[in-house]
Amino acid sequence: MFVIGGGVSSNGELLLRPARTAFAEHLTGRGYRSEARIVAAHLGEDAGVVGAADLARLRARRRRPASPGYSVRDQVVARSGRRRRPRRPR
């Protein structure tokens, strides 16, 4: 699927119809693979801004400093979200 966002998405079908036609004409292997859909973003002109804000939020979550008293191993576990099983004594 191709999602067209930003300012050009406000043109709607004026842009999407020729894009779909050109894509269908140049698609190789028709019949062997599914044809991708070309649609306008639901957020319209705000799609890029919302996407950038969401990406910044995810990156900030990964780089959050650990609380004092945490070891490096605890920080790795906190970032990955995975809990390791405690080791058995030998």
Buried (B, 14 or more C-beta within 10 A) or exposed (E): EEEBBBEBBEEEEEBBEEEBEEBEEEEEEEEEEEEEEBBBBEBBEBBBEEBEEEEEEEEEEEEEEBEEEEEEEEBEBBEEEEEEEEEEEE
